[in-house]
Amino acid sequence: MTRPKLLSATALSLGLIAATLGPAAAEEKTDFKVAWSIYAGWMPWGYLSDSGIMDKWAEKYGITVEIVQINDYVESINQYTAGEFDGVSATNMDTLSIPSGGGVDTTALIIGDYSNGNDAVILKGEGTVEDLAGKPVNLVELSVSHYLLARALDSVGLAEADLGGVVNTSDADMIAAFAAPEVEAVVTWNPLVSEILSSNPDATSVFDSSKIPGEILDLMVVNTQTLADNPDFGKAMVGAWYEVMGLMAAGDAEALGAMASAAGTDLEGYKAQLDKTAMFYDPAEAVAQAESADLPATMTNVAEFLFDKGILGVNAPSADFVGVAYPDGSTSGDEANVQFRYDTTYMKMAADGSL
């Protein structure tokens, strides 16, 4: 299983309407709610809730943290944007477009991983990215798959206009679509990628997310003001997360087996998904990712894609509409409208053993 990555116009509108209504005013409090959805890199959130690890860390700081699984990924972000949750698991792209684009100042508390092959462009027959020219491509429109296609085309000097069109196809229909004679190429994610490649001898992966390392980031994001008013919330969340990361890095069979079962697969299947997921088990690695000199360029690419598709906030005048702040104090986008922040404060505490 993996994160549903659909960002439909309807979902976006719901998120922006919710943002207009505005979340409840942040303040010092003791009870928090966080939402997450199924994806290889986010399965630890379910485990740290079910295992009691989250409760242990929350009790250490005198708070409670309720972790809620929501099956509809975009709906979880919409609810966070509306103030129903204090945090949510989301990609960097969807964070920029929905809460941040909707005016909800949001902080990336944890960088959990990046897709390192989980997402792929698959051609029917032999060929390369250049051979997509003139061919229709099936994918979930306005999604991370759509972004991956844009990056693949850009790598060889092509654009979406050079294709034979983009065909919006749900993930549930993707495998059947690839089997149809008229379908020549698809862009999708695991476990669909693995199933298509293993069951179709004529299927060729011509580009995958390992070619753009660090661009499709999977995060735990939280309301910036809530975090500022309640630093213990950040400490408890990060402490619980990296305790589970330690178990995963050590190959803990009980923890990994529970995550596999929750993801609807077996241990071998889940490990195969993790092989295509660059997990930051060590908090120092996550800090390095947040401080990478490449991150501003990545976020600029993401913003340009979102603006080009008309989903970077309401009436966004340019791709620079939303400002993104980085750990060194620099920004990309509009520095007068910073609504997305990469903060390494709490990940550094985990790395230093000071939580």
Secondary structure, 3 states (H helix, E strand, C coil): CCCCCCCCHHHHHHHHHHHHHCCCCCCCCCEEEEEECCCHHHHHHHHHHHCCHHHHHHHHCCCEEEEEECCCHHHHHHHHHCCCCCEEEEEHHHHHHHHHCCCCCEEEEEEEEEECCCEEEEEECCCCHHHHCCCCEEECCCCHHHHHHHHHHHHCCCCHHHCCCEEECCHHHHHHHHHCCCCCEEEEECCHHHHHHHHCCCEEEEEEHHHCCCCCEEEEEEEHHHHHHCHHHHHHHHHHHHHHHHHHHCCCHHHHHHHHHHCCCCHHHHHHHHHCEEECCCHHHHHHHHCCCCHHHHHHHHHHHHHHCCCCCCCCCCCCCCEEECCCCCEECCCCCEEEEECCHHHHHHHHCCC
